[in-house]
Amino acid sequence: MKSLLLSGAMILAAGNSAFADYWVVGNRASGQCDIVTSNPVINAQVGGNTTFGSGPYRSLDDAKIARSTIGACPKVEEPHPAEAAGDEK
């Protein structure tokens, strides 16, 4: 019985992460485009900071690609894995 409950919990956890959505939103306050995991509320007309939203995207990589193709978003330099780990040549 415990193994059945454990397997059910694992299926639910895996299922929830498989349906994670990402949106690319323009942030007026920071002048950048952010990737968020909740559906953005576009409130530019009432003086809010969120100017636009694009999505949903199924993976973080898809959202990063979309962010790089939106003209209003400044270019973001992603660190190379070797540089992030502190390795030098």
N, C-alpha and C positions, 0 to 999 in steps of 0.2 A: 504494500500500500504506500509506503514512504517513497519507494522508487517511482511509482506512478505519479505521485504528487510532485516529486522533484523533476521528472521529465516534463510534466505539464507546465511547471514554472519556467523551465528552460525554453520551452517552445514559445511561451508568451514573451519572454525577454528578447528572444531572437526576432520574433515577429514585430515587436515594437521598434527595434532599431532598424529593421528593414524598411519601415515606412517613414523614417525620419525625412523631413523635407527641409530644404534650405532656401532662403530668399536673399537676394542682393538688394540692399536698400541704400539710397543716397542720404547722407547725414549732413544737413546744412551747417550744423554747429562745428563739426570737425572738418568739413570739406572733403570727406572721404566716403567711400562706399564700404559698407559693412556687410558681412554675411551673418544672418540671424537664423534661428531655428523655429521661430514662431511667425505666424502670418502678420506682416507689418500693417499698421494703421497709417495710411497716407494722410498727413495733416498739414500739408504745406499751405493750403488756402487760409487756414486759421492761425497762421503764425507758428506752426510746429516745426520741428527739425527734420522730419522725414519727408523728403521731396519726391521720391519715387520708389517703387518696389518692382522687382522682377523675379519671377519664379512661379511655382515652386520647382526646385531641382532635386533630384533623387539622391545625389551624393555631393559631398563637399568638393570633390574635384570638378564636378559639373558646374557648381556655383562659382568656383574660382575661374574657370574658363569663361563663364558668362560675364563675370566682373571685368575680365581683361578685354572683352569685346564691347563694353558699354563706353561710349565716348565721354560721358560725364564723369567717369571714374578715373582718378589719377592712377598711374601705373604703380603696382606694388611689386617690389623685388622680393621674391621668395629666396630664403637662404638655401644654399646647396647643403645636402646632408653632411658632407665632410666638414664644411665650415660650421655647421650647427653643433657638431660633436667636438669641435675644437682641434681637429686634426689639421696639421700644416704639412705642405709638401716640402 
